[in-house]
């Protein structure tokens, strides 16, 4: 716990004890605590040198002046009344300190002036009813006492006005809040003393409330000076949009409180002159009502403006002010409903990602703003300009202007950009579509196909859609047919298995291998798993492919397990997991191949679990639990890729947590290292074995050793390789170890 917090808690507890043991505030503990708090405040201000320094020292001087009078009166209880001058001096000192702070903050808005005025008028009514009127119309009081108490009451109002100025304008940091609380406690304690003085007909002993309040005033100021945030806490203005709240209900209650108390006071004093008593409150109430009417009018205008702003934001991009995807789709649908020919451009900025990655997101935003301005200036004939997301824009315009606008945009968007003090050059690829589509999706798909063709043709150009561009979809169909032919014939021609070792980072020993499926087309072209696996899932082949992979992996791993004691990890698709016979099929494969259950790890992804219903997840959990009973281990793959849920880690029968490469990529940096450490500790706390994926550098491996993450896989240790190459690799590793 922080020192300042310990000091605050301990000081508050001791102040409460002092109030209970010496209610008048002059007990030894009270005086000692006051000296300690004042000394700590002085030391903290002198050491930390918070800004503005003059304001802090004036606030301290106010506390010190009050404390001085307390000590003098404690030492000389029968001394002259002038010994209490410090109680009056603390007000101008505190007010001066608040004034120095207030003038350094941003100017007040008229709204906040009205807010402060309403609060002040309400407090002034209470001041008149409970303090000033009784003092001015009560006999037997010494003139000096009456003027002194009146001065305190008026000083309270001035201090409150400056306090409101600070409260409404300053950012609410801990140190600033402590200063606000300190001055607020001072005003409250003095107000309580004054009210008690008036009620006591000119005499009043110091109550426990006031005594504790004066102690807490010093305590809070000392704590504020001790806080690490004190350096610039009083100089930070609140953000422009952070003060739009309007406590209308509170203002209404405040406006009714004064007149209500006045009526009650007149009823309790039947002999009082109502005209003299009510004149000042009536004037104040009138001023309060005028302020309330003005404030309510402004609140209505603010509400209307806020509603308009929210409506605009709901349909427009925050950064560029262009229409967003939702407004774009609805506008496109309107064109379709009107049976008009649609003219559509889809624009993508070539090279934007490089600028964003190299110079950072602020530079990327600057470039997007410049591109948006050029878009507005060039596509003046457009009916709608939209940012669809990232660096992708769309234009709806008359079909007759389509090609001219597209050519002009290619030219304008290719001009140099001044970003982050540098000249940057990017270009734009544009997909052009016009026609009468059946749906908005058809129009977007056609324009996207044309955009893809523009990029394939070398970028920095516009390409108009025509049916021949749909050949990309034909390629997708061809791949689907090739997969279907390879699987359904039973020969699995073109498919092969590769294996990537999982290594103990301390010893370098291979403990397991992950089975990875590869596919090559009949003409010898390799196809990425990221391409063919989604197609296989789409056409319903993933179940058969998964069964083939499991059979091949277990067959290959049997020899490696017998010779080197390693296990094999096999990825399992959601379709396989949802198969009621999945557990039986896995156990049958183990029986056919002779691989022990302890040598098999089944990997499932978080995505599979998130997309499943609760009932499906429960069924999957039961199937996995049955497999674990035979020694098979279960791993969660790519943990941390966006769906991470502790519920799955707690409820599913798991053994291994494979940490996604996204956590490993920058593990040598402090924040990423701390995050990775937390994931490893989470795994261990749930009795899971952590495995780091995507380890590519010695530095990453060194951090893994430091964090005691024993297992890793990645290009640093070995790339995926065919079974024969892996067999040689394992023999070589064994020879090196020997």
N, C-alpha and C positions, 0 to 999 in steps of 0.2 A: 504494500500500500504506500502511496506517496506521502512524503513528509508533511506537506501542507494539509493533507486530509487527516493525518494523525493529530496534527496540531489543532485543527478545527474541532475534531471530535473530543479530544481531551480537554481543550479549553472550554467548550460548551458544558461538558460534564462538571468541571470545577466551578464554572460560573453558577450553575444551578445549585451546587453545594453551598457556595458563598451566599446565595440569596436565602437559602433555608436557614443557615446558621446566623446570619446577620441581616435581617430584613431591611434595615435602614440603609444599607450600602456602605457603611463605614467600618465594617468588621475587618480584622487583620487580613483574612484570606482575600477579601474583596480588594483591599488596597494592594496586596502583593500581586494578585492577578492583573490588576490594572497596570501596575508598573511593568510586569513581564510583557503584556500585550503591546504596550507603548514602545518598550525597548525592542521587541522583535520587529515591529513595524518599521522603526527607524533603521535598524540594522539591515532589514531586507531591502528597503528603498535605497539605502546607501550602497549596498553590495550589488544589487541587480540593475540599478539605474534605469527603472522603467520610464517610458516616455508617455506624455510630456512630463519631464522631471519636475517642473515648477508646480504642475497640477497635483502630482503625488505628494510633494512636500507641503502644499497648502492643505490638502485633505488630512495629512498627518498632523499639521499644526493645529487644525480644529480639534482633533482628538486630544492632542497634548495640552491645549489650553483648558479644555474641560477637565482633564485629569489633574492639572495643576490646581484648579479651584477645589476639586474634590479633596486633594491632599491638604491644602491650606485650611479648609473648613474642618477636616478631621483633626488636624493638629491644634487649631484654635477655634473650637466650637462657639465660643462667645466673642469672636473677633468681629471687626466691622463688616458691613454688608458688601463692601467693595471687594472682599476676598472672592466673591462669586462672580466677578467680572468675566472670568474665563468661560462661564456658561453662555454669556452673550457673545463673546468674541469668537466662539467656535462657528457661529453662523456666517459672518462675513468671510471667514477663512474657507469654510466648506463651500460656500457659494462661489467664491473666487476660483477655487479648484475646479468645480463643475463647469464654470464659465470658460476656463481655459481649454477644457476638454471639448465642450460643445462647439466652440468656434472652429476647432480643427476638423470637425466632422462635416459631412456633406450638408448643404442647405436644407432647411425644412420644406416639405411640401405643404401646400395650403390645407390639405386634408389633415396632416398631423398637427398643424397649428390649431385647427378647429377641435381636434381630439383633446389636445392639451388644455385649450380654453374651457371646454366643457368640464373636464375633471377639476380644473382650478376653481371655476365658478361654484361647482358643487361643494368643494371643500371650503370655499369662502363662506358659503351659507352656514355650514356647520360651525365654522369659526365664529361667525357673528352670533349665532343662537347660543352657543355654549360658553364662549369666552368674552368676546368684545362687548356685547350688549350687557351681560351681567356686570362686567367691570365698570362700564360707563354709567350704569344706573344703580350702583350699590354704594351706600354710605359707609363710612368707617374705614375705608382702605387708605393707606398712605399713597399719596400721588406717585411717589417714586416706584412703589410696588406695582401700582396699576399700570404705569407706563412701561415698566420692565416686562410684566407679563404680556401686555399688548404687543410690545416689541418682539417677544418670542413668537407670539401667534402669527404676526405679520411675516416675520423671518421664516417661519415654517412654510408659508405660502410661496415666498420667493425661492426657497430651497427646493420645494416640490416642483415649481415651474422648471428650474434648471435640471432637476432629476428627470422630469418627463422628457425634456429635450434630449438628454443623454440616453434615456431608455428607448425612445423611438428611433434614434439615429444610429446608435452603436450596434455592432454585431454582438450577438449574445454568446460571448466566450465565457469560460468559467471565471476568469479574473474580473471581467467586466460585471458579471452578475454578482460577484461577491462585493464589489464596490457599490453597486446599486443597493444591495441588501444592507450594507453597512450604513449608508446615508438614510435609507428607509427606516432602519431601526432607530437611528438617532432622532429622526423627526417624530416617530411614533412614541418614543419614550418621553420626549419633551412635551408632546401634545397631551399625553396621559397625565403628566405632572401638572401642566397648566390647568386642565379640566378639574383635577383634584384640588388645586389651589383655589379656583373660583368656587367650587362646591363647598370648600372649607371656610368660606368667608374671609379669605386673606391669609389663612394659615394652612400649611400642608407639610406633613413629613414625607420624606422620600420613600415611596412604596417599593416593594420587592420588584414589581414589574419595571419601574423606571431604573432601579439600580442594576438589575440584570441587563436591561436594554443598553445602558451606557457601557457596561462591560462588553456585551456582545458587539456593540459598535466598534470598539477598539479591536476585539478579536477578529471580526470579519475583515477589517481593513488590513490587519497584520497578515491574515491568511491570503488575501488578495495579492499582497506584495510578495508573499512566499511562493505563490503559484508560478510554475514555469512559463505560463502564458502571459505573465504580467508585462513583459517587455513592451509589447505594442498593442495590448488588449484594448486600451482606451482610444486608440487611433484608428481602429478598423471600422469603417462605416458599414452599415447593413446593406445587403444587396438591394438594388432598386426594386426588385419584385418581391422582396421578403416582407413588406409591411402593408399588404393589401387587406389584411383582416380588419373588420369593423365591428367592435363590440356594441352594436346598437342597443341590444337588450340592457346591457349595463348602463349605457348612457340614459336610457329612459328611466331606469330605476333610480339613478343618481338625480335626475331632474325632479322626480317625485319625492325623493327623500327629504330635501330641505323644506319644502312647503308642508309636508306631512309632520315633520318634527316641530315646525313652527306652530302649527295648529294645536299639536299636543301640548306644547309649552304654554300657549295662551290659555288652554283649558285648565292646566294645572296651576296657573297664576291668575285667578279671577280679578285681582286688583291691578294688573298690569295694563298700561295704556297700549291697546292693540295697534293704533296708528304709528306711534313711535317705534314699537317693537317690530312692526311688519314692513316699515318703509324700505329699509335696506334689503331685506330678503326679497321683497317684491321687485325691486330694481334688479337684483341678481337673478331672480327667477325669469324676469323678462329677457335679460341678456342670455340666460341659459336656453330659453325657448327659441330665441333667434338663432343661436349657434346650432341648436338641435335641428331646426328646419334646414339651415344651410348644409349641415352634415348629412342629413337624410337625403337631401337632393343630390349631394355629391356621391353618396353611397349608391343611389339608384343609377347614376351615370356610370360609376365604376362597375356596377353589376352588369349593366347593359354592355359596356365595353368588354368585360371579361367573357360574357356569353358570346359576343361576336368573335373575340379572339379564340375561344375554344372551338367554335364552329369552323373558323378558318383553319386552325391547326388540325382538326379532324380530317380535313380534305386537302391539306397542303403539306409539302415537305418542310420540315423545320429549318433546315439549313438554307435552301435556295428560295423558298417561297413559291416554288412551282407546284402544280397539282401533284398529289400523290397517286399511288396505284389505285386506290379505291375510287377517287374522283375520275381518274382516267378511264377505268372500266365502265363506270356508270355513264360517262359522256360517250364512250364508244357504243354502248348499248343504246343510248338515245339516237345516235346516228343510224343504227341498225333498225330501230323501231320506226324511224321516219322514212324508211325505204330509200335512203339516199346512198349514192355510191360513196364508199369509204376511201379516204386517202390517209395512209398511215406510214410514219417513219419510226423505226426503232434505231436508236443511236447508242453506240458503245465507244468509249474513249480508249484508243489504243495506247498502251504505255502508262496508263494512270496508276496501275498497281506498282510499277517500278518507282514512280515519284512518291507514292504513299509509303512504300516500304523504306525508301532511301531517306527521305526528308521528314517523314512522320505524318501523322494524321492532321495536324494543323495546316501543314503545307498542302496536303491533299484537299482539305476543305477549301482552302484559298483558291486552289485550281478549279474546283467544282463551281465556286461562286463566279469566277471569271468565265468559265464555259457557259454557265447559265445566263450570264449577262449577254454573251455573244449569241446565244440561242434566242433570247428575247429580241435582240436588235435585228437579227437576220430573218427569223420566221414570223414576220409581222402579219402575214396573211393567215397564220394558223388560228384555228378556233380553240385549240388547247395545247399547252406545253406542260409536260409532266416529267418528274423524276421517278423512275420505277424502283430505284434502289441502287446503291453503290455508284458506279459510273455509267449507269444505263438510263437513257432518256427516251421519251416518246413525243411525237408531234402528230396531232390530228389536224388535217388541213384539206382544202378543196383539192380533188384529184388533178385538176388542171394545173395547179401550182406545184405539184408534188416534186417533179424532177428538178425544177429550178431551185426550189428551197433546199432539196437534198444536195445539189451541186454547190450552192452557196454555203451551206453548213460545212461541207467537207473542206472548202477553202478557208472559211473563217476559223474553224476549230483547229486547223493546222498551223495557224500563225503562232509565233512565240508567246509563251506565258512568262510573266515575272512572278516567281514563287519563292518565298523565303529568301529574297534578295538575289536570286539566281534566275537566269533565263532557262526555261525548260521548253522542250518541243515534244508535243504528242500529236496524235492524229485521231481521226474518227472514222469508224466503219459504220455504214448506215444500210439498213435493210428497208427497201421501199415496197409498199404493197398498195394496190388500189383494186376495188371490185365490190361485189355484192356477196359477202360471206354469209354463210348460214348462221354462224354464231360469232361472238367476239373472240372466242378461243380459236376459231379458224383463222380469223384475221391476224391475231397475234402469232399463231404458229407459222403462217405464211411469211410474215415480216421477219420472224426469228430465223427461218430457213434462209431468207435472203441475206440477213445480217451474217449468218455463218458463212455463206458463200463469199461475202465481201471480205471477211477475215481470211478465208482460205485463198482468195485471189491476191493477197498481199497487203490488205488493210488500206487505210487512207483513201477510201472510195465508197461510193454508193452503188448497190446492186439491186435492181428491180426483180421482184419475185416472178418466176415463171415455173410451170409444172416440172421442168427438167431438174429444178433444184431439189426436188423431193427424192433425188437419188440417195441422199443420206439416209432417208427412211428405208430405201431399198437395201442399203448396206446392212441396216439393222435386221431386216427380214432375212437377208442372205446368212448372216451370222446365226440367226435363230434356226434356220434350216440346217446349217452345218452342225450345230449342237444336237439338234434332234436326230439327225442321221447317225452321228457318232454314238449317241446313247441308246437309241432304240434298236440299233442293229446288234447291240450287245458287245461289240468289239471295243468300244470306247477309243476309236482311232483318233489320234490327235491329242488325247489327254495323257498327261504324265505326272508323276509325283516328284516333288522336290522337298528337301528337308533342311530346316535351319536349326543348328544346335542351340541349346540352352546351356549356359556355362556358369560354373561357380566362379565368381569374380575374385575370390581369395586364392584358389588353387589353379584355376584355368581348366579344371576337369569338366568334361561334358556330362551332364546329368540327364538330359532329355533332348529330344528333337521335336520340332513342330512340323507336322505334315502340311504341305502347301500344294494346291492343285494348279497345274499349268495347262494351257490349251494352245495348239498351233493349227492354223487352217490348212486345208489340203494343199495350198500352194506354198506352204512353209512359213507363213507369216504368224509370228507369235501375237496372241491377244491377251491384253492385261486382264487379270481377274476382276479388276474394277469394272471392266466392260462386259465380260461374258457371264460372270456370276449373276448380275441383275437380270440379264436376258434369260438365263436358265431358270431363275425364279419366276420370271414373268410367264414363261411357256410351260411351267410345271415340271421341269426336269430335275430340280434341285434335290428331290428326295432320292431318285435313282443315283445321281452323281454322288450324293453324300454316302450312300451305302457302298458304292464302289471305292470311294476314297478310304472309308473305314477298313474295308477288306484289304486293300493294298497296303495301307499303313501298318496294320497289325501283322500282315505277312512279312513285310520288310523288317519290322522292328523285332520280330521274334529272334532273329540271328543276333542283332545288336544287343538285345537284352541278355541273351545267353552268354555272349562274349564279353560285354562291357558293362552290363548291369544298368543300362539306360532305359528310360521310358519314352513313350511317344504321345504327343499331344495332337488331337484331331478336332477340328472345328465342326460344330454341329449346327445345322440351320434350324430356324423356327418350325419349318414344315416337318422336319424329322422329330423334333421334340413333341410336336402335337400328335404324332402318330401313336395310337394306343399300343402298338406292337413294338415300339422303339426299344424298350429294355430287352425284350426277348431277342430281337435281331442283334443287338450288341453282344449279348451273352452267347448267341450262336456263333458269331464271328470269332470270339475268343476261343470257343471250343474247337472250331475248325482249324484255326491257326496255331493253337497251343500257347498263345501269349497270356501270361498271368494277368488277372485283373489289376494288380498293383502296378503293372507296367503301362497302363492306359490312363490318359487324362483326357476328358471331354471338355472342350471349350464352348461356352455359350456367351453371346453378347448381350449387353444391357438393352440394346434396341429390341431384341427378341422378346424380352420380358416386358418392356414398356408397352409394346404394341399388343400384348396378349391381355385377355380379360382376366379378372380375378379367378374365375373358375379354371381357365386354362393354366394360369400360373400355379394353382393348387395341384392340378393334375401333373404338370411338369415336375413339381417338387416331389411328388410321390414316386414318379418314375426314376428321378435322379437318386432319391433315397434308396430305392431298391438296388440300383447299380452300385451305390457306395457300399452296400452290404457285401458285395463281391470284391471289394478292394479297389474299385475304380474311383479315381479322384475327379472332382468337378472344379473347373476354373471359370472365373468371370474374365472375359477378354476385353481389352480396350477400356479398362475402368477409367472413368473421368472424362469421357468424350461428350458429355452433355446430358446424360440421363441418370447420373450417379444417384442411387438411392440407398440409404442405410437400411431401409426396410428389406430390400432384397438380400443384403448381406446377412441380415439377422434371421430371416425366415427360410432361405434356401439352404439346402445341404451343400455347402461349398468347402473347398480345401485350398484353392490357389487364387490369388488376386493378381492378374496381369495388368500392370500399370501402363497406360497408354504412353506412346512416344512423346506426346505433347507435354507431359510432365518432365520428361528426360531431356528434351531438346536444349533447354536453358538451365539445367540443374546446377550449373556452376555459379549462377547468379544467386544472390542472397535470398530474394523473395521466393524464387522457384525452388531453391534448395529447401527452404522452410516448408513450403507446400508439399514437396515430395516427402520430407521427413514425417509430416503429419499423416500422409497416406500410408506410409510404411508402418507407423505406430498404430494407425487404425487397423491395418491388416493383422498385426501381431495381437492386438487386444481382442480380436475376434478369432484368434487361433488359425489364421490364414497365412499361407506362404506367399510373400510378395515376389513378383518377377518383373523386372524392368525391361520394357520393350524399346527397340530403336536406339540402342547404345552404339554410338559411332566414333567416339573419341576416347583417348586414354584419360582425359580429364574427367569425363563423365563416369568412367569406370572407377576412378579414384574416389569420386564423391560417393558412389555406391558402396565402396568398401568402408568409407568413413561413416556412412549411415547404416552400415550393417545390413544392407540389402544384398543377400548372398547370391541371388540368381539373376542372370541377365541374358538377353539375346539381342543381336544386332550385327551390323556390318563390321564392327570392330573385331568381333570374335570369328564370325564366318558368315558368308552369304548363303542363301538357299542353294542347294546342290542336289543333283540326281542321286539315287540310291547307291550306285557303284562308287561315285566320288565320295559320298559320305562314309562308306565302308573303309576306303583308303584313309580318309581324314581321321577316323576313329583309331585305326591302327597306328598312324603316325603320332597321334596324341598319346596313345598308350605307351609307345616307345619312348617319347620324351619324358613322360611321367616316370617310367622305369629308370 
